[in-house]
Amino acid sequence: MPGRNLPGTGRRAARVAVGQSTTHDLEFGDEVVIKRYRSWDRREPQREWTALTLLAEHAPGLAPAPIRADLNVSPPTVVMSRLPGHVLRGAPATVAQIDAVAAAFTRLHQAIPGPVLEAVEPAAWGPAAAVAKVRTWADKRPDLGHDADVRHAFQEGATWLATNAPDRLISDPLPPVLGLSDGNHANYLWDDGDRQVRLLDWEDSGRSDRAFEIAEFCEHTSRLDGTFDTEHLLAAVNVTEKEHRRIHDFRRLLALGWLLMLGPAGPFTARSPAGTLERQAQRVLHLLA
């Protein structure tokens, strides 16, 4: 299980302290990964252990297998199996890899029985939190620089936020699924051997909305590190017409949120290549068209 900033999974045992933007430390053994959490105010260790345990029972092989958890020590620790493969971030995604992501989503979203999901706490990041946060950021009118397309994208986005479309995303939910609640493509591990994708980093997971989960993957800015055919993915996951409409509106919401975070004073500006803000503006305008 490589960390969010670690693209490889070599077999040598190693201790890895990940960067300041991460929330945990990882220690790699030949067969296991030990994850020690730097923060747990959102119940990250409990969320991860719950998800891994449920998936081991209902969808074995889709995620690391849970081995041991020490949740009441400082720092909390989860031990899980180590998976082979490399993450889908930083390189062009092939058709086979996109199809495997779609298959992983489908299996995940069908795996956990409804009565079991009712006992799972809501994901840390979901529709209500996203709508509230993006509206709050937009109301602050953050500095987005002087690029005309960026300013146009913000104005179009603010107009859309003022409609009732975002509210419908909260008031008319679909049946819940277990969600990873993190669209970072570094959380999706491709195995060349069996040509499957497995999912990593369940620390923000919980009961979620399927349309939101798919949109979160589609619009996470990690997609800019390589290439990923989003439209192929959406065709492969076989969504209903209602789900497709909700996914599209969630994509608008999340793309606008990233635009607001990528301005000159935004929290992700320093970590993004030159031109990222302008590319994101084009994404927002395309989705709002």
CORSULVEN-V471478 format. One record per run of one state. SS is the DSSP state (@ for helix, = for strand, . for the rest). FROM is the first residue (numbers start at 0). LEN is the number of residues. If there is no record, write none. Layout:
SS/FROM/LEN
SS/FROM/LEN
//
This chain:
./0/13
=/13/3
./16/7
=/23/5
./28/3
=/31/6
./37/6
@/43/15
./58/4
=/62/1
./63/2
=/65/5
./70/6
=/76/5
./81/4
=/85/2
./87/4
=/91/1
./92/2
@/94/17
./111/2
@/113/4
./117/4
=/121/1
./122/4
@/126/13
./139/8
@/147/14
./161/3
@/164/7
./171/4
=/175/4
./179/5
@/184/3
=/187/4
./191/4
=/195/4
./199/6
=/205/4
@/209/10
./219/1
@/220/5
./225/1
=/226/1
./227/2
@/229/7
./236/4
@/240/21
./261/14
@/275/13
./288/1
//
